[in-house]
Every structure is written in C-alpha cells, then in structure tokens.
C-alpha cells in the first residue's frame, strides 16, 4: 500500500481538509445542488415529462461542470506557486506523482460528495414511479468520471499559471472544446464537407458522446476507459508542466 | 557532507549560478553571502532539489539530489525564502502534516511536534491558523517545519529577515544549538549574524565564489583604509564584502 501510493494519502488528506477549512467546499456543494435543482426542474422539465427517470438531471451535468469544476480546480497548483508553498512541497521527500495525484483525488472526492448529496432527487423519482435504478447508478458513475476529466484538465491549467483566475478561464475554454466537440452544432459544421472519419474522431473525443452513452445505462468499458485515459493524460501533463514551470 | 560540484544554472537570459563548487562538512555553519541577485537563493534551491542545475551535481551524504532525491531530501530541512506555509492551516495541523510527510506517526509524531513547538516557542499559537500570525511567528513556523525531523542538513534562506532584534537573537541561539554535528547553510544580508553564528563564510557575486574562509580570515582581508574606520568585526567583514562584490555590481 505504502510503496504503491507513497505519500499520496497524506497529501490527499491535507488538500481535502483545506477545502473544508475555507468556505470553498460548502459554497461549491450548495451552489452545485441549487444549480442542479434549477436545471432539472425548470429547464429539464422533470415533472412535465411525466417519466420516471433522471435524464433531465444528468443531461445538464456537462454544462454544469463546465463552470463549476474549473472553480474547484483553479487553485490546485496556482495557489502553491503564488504563496511559494510549492517550493516547500517539492523539497519534501515526496514524489511529484504523490502531489499531483493527492491534489486531484481530493478535488475529485469533493465533487463526488457534491454529487452524492443530490440523492433526494433519486428518492423523489423512486417515490413517484419505478425508474431503472441500474441506469441511474450508471449515470452517477459516468457523471463522476466526467467530473474527473474536467478536474484533470483544470489541474494542468492550474499548473500553467500562478493566477487562479487565468487558470479558471483556460480550464473553461478547454473543457468547452471537449464538451462541444460532440454537440450537434460542431458536428454539423464538419459533417457537410469533412471526411467521415474526421467527424467521428472529433465526436469520439467529446465528453458529451461518452457521457450520453453511460447516462443511458450503457456502461461500456470503452467509455469508462475514455475518461480514465483523459484523466491519466491530463495528470501526466500536469506533472510535466509543474516540472517545467516551477522555477519561474 | 554536502558536495556541490561544478553547478551551473542558466535562465533564459542570464547565468544565475556559474560553475560553483564547494563542500560543507559536519559541524560547519556556513554563512552564504552576496548581493541581491548574486545567486544565493538559486544555489539553495538547487541544493534542496527544487531546481535542477543546467549542469553539475549536488550530493548530500553521497545521495545525488537528482538521481536519488527522496533519500537526499529526507536528510534536509529547508526554510525557503519568505518562509512559505499553508495560510489556512493551524500551526499544529501544518506541523503534523509535515511530520507525516517525514514519515512520523502516532505518538512519535506528537512528541516531535510538541518538542519543536517548544524549541521555537510556538505553543501559545498552535491552534491559530497561520494567516492570522505575525511575521515573526510565521518565520518561526517555517523554522519549525525545517527542524522537525532533526535533519542532518539544515538550509535556511534568510531565516531572520523581517524579525525584530529579540527574535533575531532567538533564532541565532537556535541555530547555534542545532549546529552540533550538523551541516548548516544560512544565507543572510546581516553580516553581524555571520560573525555571531557562522564558522565559515562564502561570498558569491554573479554566481561565482569570490571569497571563502572563516569570518576572522575574511575580516582580516578587509582593505586597510576602510578597516580602520570599522572597529568592529562585522564592520570589517562589511568592508571586505564591499571590496569583493562592489565592482561586480
């Protein structure tokens, strides 16, 4: 355990407690829940649809994450650079991997907690009808994986700059590209002239495409691998960026 | 023993450290002097493994800081410039975090933290968050995390910067007490500090060593005319410091 994860756990614990020692964690959770409510009941027409499922709830998650998750990730590394604690952290006997993973996992767990706290809507839909709870579970897993993808991107952007606001804007921009590449607007713009494989390639990079598949209850290993690969690649990029930029 | 061998660090437009070589052995308290921008902090960042040198090697007790960083870092206690720490944590929480990273747990961790809180006189504020502390307390928190694991090598970047005279005295006392059997490298602008605590001083300018010796030896080399105006030891050291660094700047 210790040799495999090294000191990741200690970093993870510190980071998670740091979220809760400031109002950040509470503000994040409350706003997340409120926004979810608005999206699901108002825009999603949860009651009007008259169907016992959580489609209107999960459909908005990519768009909700688009600006919520970057807020969670923006300080991950930029704050360390700004306060100079990165010098402390990187001269302690830990591996860079421990720090990158520990920080990421803390943010991911916080987003998971926020997601779990949406459970009243699951109770509601079960009270009102007989939904397929397998599909709902799959969608929850998919949503959390997608949050991880957003967070990994945010971790890398946060490593790029000592300014958290810049990190936020960069993360939103890149996440938007990943979400929108599967939306009809982008795909239609390509499908008219581009070869099919290019359109497919763009669509296959999209968080939306993979998340839609999972949230409809299709827990395909390829969709899960996609998010795992996104997380892995962006965390690796984070480590590389930190190594290069820490001196400035 | 620390060995710095032909270390060079280039940044985009200038060379901060230029082919620097020296070694420090147990029991030595090395004062690391030089004008602002001479490369003191950069050298310390390289020794502690925060920055990679462009070329050259640093070994801590035989452990190369680049190829065997964890073993080397375990031996080092480091107070970075400005004594950074996590502002939202309490003093106690922060020191426990450092202790865990250093591999302590349970009772031993508590004893270590308690001892260090006493050593640097932080017990009274240990439940406060760090951002509510005064500059002097913050500096002591930085010192506490550096000495918590009783490191063999202690590297302090301007440990007394911004402290009042009493606090400065206290920190010097602490360094003197710690120095036995240890390797201590202290960077400072305060030359009386060198005379007070260091057994050896290195002056660098433009990334190169321009003087290396005991404080007494360096004082003796002060230019005669200026030394006459400076009756005290730190005064003579200052005269010497200016004579070797002024033309470079």
Interface residues (C-beta under 8 A of the other chain):
Chain A: X7 X10 X11 X14 X17 X18 X21 X22 X83 X84 X85 X87 X88 X90 X91 X92 X93 X94 X95 X246 X247
Chain B: X11 X45 X48 X49 X50 X51 X69 X70 X71 X73 X74 X76 X78 X80 X81 X82 X84 X85 X86 X87 X88 X89 X93 X97 X98 X100 X101 X102 X103 X129 X145
